[in-house]
Amino acid sequence: MSVRRTTGIYTDRWGWQPHAWAENGLPTYPWRTAPAGLLTRRQMRDAGLAPGGADPVAQIVCRRGRIRALLFAPDDLRPKRAASPAQLAAVGKAIAARRWCPACQRDAGYCIPTSLGRCIACEYPDPVTAAVRDSGSAEAATTDNRPATRAA
């Protein structure tokens, strides 16, 4: 036996909505039938807005009820807060600390994997890269220990 859902509700904000139904206290619309002007979270982010404590006014349902998106009224939203210079400096220091290899005491140029705890060069030493790292020049990588051959 299938559950029959009655469609059509009256809302204070938009009046009679023939395609909507009430679910969890919110007007619920099928994909592409919600009233114009409502924003999803992704649309809010693109517009530089944040909920700021506002409750959703509706929701949309797609993929046969598997995916839902809350909808917000633009009048209730606030602009996103900008990070302060102190917060940006703290984030920069945290990222710099994640790039620092404790084994070789150098900036790895990427975030050190937490599974290794040190840079790739220290974890998997290669004779050529070890020579370059220890000497600090690229010339050490081009020299090899083979004896010189005579030119004919």
C-alpha positions as CSV (number, residue, x, y, z in Angstrom):
1,M,0.0,0.0,0.0
2,S,1.5,3.3,-1.0
3,V,1.2,6.5,1.1
4,R,-0.7,9.2,-0.7
5,R,0.5,12.7,-0.1
6,T,-2.0,15.5,-0.4
7,T,-0.5,18.5,-2.3
8,G,-1.5,22.1,-2.0
9,I,-1.1,24.2,1.1
10,Y,-1.8,27.8,2.1
11,T,1.1,29.8,3.5
12,D,1.1,33.2,5.1
13,R,4.0,34.3,3.0
14,W,3.0,33.1,-0.5
15,G,-0.6,32.2,-0.3
16,W,-2.0,29.1,-2.0
17,Q,0.8,26.8,-3.2
18,P,-0.7,24.0,-5.3
19,H,2.5,22.0,-5.7
20,A,3.7,22.2,-2.0
21,W,3.0,20.0,1.0
22,A,3.9,20.4,4.7
23,E,6.7,18.4,6.0
24,N,8.5,18.9,9.3
25,G,6.7,22.2,9.7
26,L,8.0,23.6,6.4
27,P,6.4,24.1,3.1
28,T,8.1,21.5,0.9
29,Y,8.3,21.8,-2.9
30,P,9.4,19.5,-5.7
31,W,12.4,20.4,-7.7
32,R,12.0,23.8,-9.6
33,T,8.6,24.6,-8.2
34,A,9.6,26.7,-5.1
35,P,8.7,30.4,-5.1
36,A,11.2,32.7,-6.8
37,G,13.6,34.7,-4.6
38,L,14.4,32.0,-2.0
39,L,18.1,31.0,-1.6
40,T,19.8,27.7,-0.8
41,R,23.0,27.7,1.3
42,R,25.2,27.6,-1.8
43,Q,23.4,30.5,-3.3
44,M,23.8,32.4,0.0
45,R,27.5,31.7,0.0
46,D,27.8,33.0,-3.6
47,A,25.9,36.1,-2.7
48,G,28.1,36.8,0.3
49,L,25.3,36.2,2.8
50,A,24.9,34.1,5.9
51,P,21.9,32.8,7.8
52,G,22.7,34.9,10.9
53,G,20.3,32.9,13.1
54,A,17.5,33.0,10.5
55,D,15.3,29.9,10.2
56,P,14.6,28.3,6.9
57,V,11.2,29.2,5.4
58,A,10.8,26.2,3.0
59,Q,12.6,23.2,1.5
60,I,12.9,21.6,-1.8
61,V,13.1,17.9,-2.5
62,C,14.7,16.2,-5.4
63,R,15.9,12.8,-6.4
64,R,12.7,11.1,-5.2
65,G,13.1,12.5,-1.7
66,R,16.7,11.5,-1.2
67,I,18.1,15.0,-1.4
68,R,16.7,18.0,0.4
69,A,17.8,21.6,0.4
70,L,16.6,24.3,2.9
71,L,15.5,27.6,1.5
72,F,16.0,30.9,3.2
73,A,14.4,34.3,2.6
74,P,16.9,37.0,1.5
75,D,15.2,39.5,3.8
76,D,16.2,37.5,6.9
77,L,19.9,37.0,5.9
78,R,22.9,39.0,7.0
79,P,26.2,39.7,5.2
80,K,29.1,37.3,5.9
81,R,31.5,38.4,8.6
82,A,35.1,39.1,7.4
83,A,38.0,37.6,9.2
84,S,40.1,40.0,11.3
85,P,43.8,40.6,10.5
86,A,44.7,38.7,13.7
87,Q,42.6,35.7,12.6
88,L,44.2,35.7,9.1
89,A,47.7,35.9,10.8
90,A,46.8,32.9,13.0
91,V,45.7,30.9,10.1
92,G,48.9,31.7,8.2
93,K,51.0,30.6,11.1
94,A,49.1,27.4,11.5
95,I,49.5,26.6,7.8
96,A,53.3,27.4,8.0
97,A,53.6,25.1,11.0
98,R,52.0,22.3,9.0
99,R,54.6,22.8,6.2
100,W,57.6,22.6,8.5
101,C,59.3,19.2,8.6
102,P,60.5,18.3,12.1
103,A,63.1,15.8,10.8
104,C,65.1,18.0,8.4
105,Q,64.0,21.4,9.9
106,R,62.9,22.8,6.5
107,D,59.9,24.1,4.7
108,A,58.6,21.2,2.6
109,G,56.6,23.4,0.3
110,Y,53.4,21.4,1.0
111,C,51.5,20.3,4.1
112,I,53.3,17.4,5.8
113,P,51.1,14.3,5.8
114,T,50.0,13.5,9.4
115,S,50.3,9.8,8.7
116,L,54.0,10.3,8.1
117,G,54.9,13.1,10.5
118,R,57.7,14.3,8.3
119,C,58.3,15.3,4.7
120,I,58.3,12.8,1.8
121,A,62.1,13.2,1.3
122,C,62.8,12.3,4.9
123,E,60.3,9.4,4.9
124,Y,61.5,7.8,1.7
125,P,65.1,8.9,1.2
126,D,66.5,8.8,-2.3
127,P,70.3,9.1,-2.7
128,V,70.0,11.9,-5.3
129,T,67.4,13.9,-3.4
130,A,69.4,13.4,-0.1
131,A,72.5,14.8,-1.8
132,V,70.6,17.8,-3.1
133,R,69.0,18.4,0.3
134,D,72.3,18.1,2.2
135,S,74.4,20.2,-0.2
136,G,71.8,22.7,-1.0
137,S,72.6,22.8,-4.7
138,A,71.4,21.1,-7.8
139,E,75.0,20.3,-8.9
140,A,75.3,17.5,-6.4
141,A,72.4,15.7,-8.1
142,T,74.3,15.7,-11.5
143,T,77.5,14.2,-10.2
144,D,77.9,10.5,-10.1
145,N,80.5,8.2,-8.7
146,R,81.4,6.4,-11.9
147,P,85.0,6.8,-13.2
148,A,85.5,9.1,-16.1
149,T,85.7,7.4,-19.5
150,R,88.2,8.4,-22.1
151,A,86.9,10.1,-25.2
152,A,88.1,8.5,-28.4
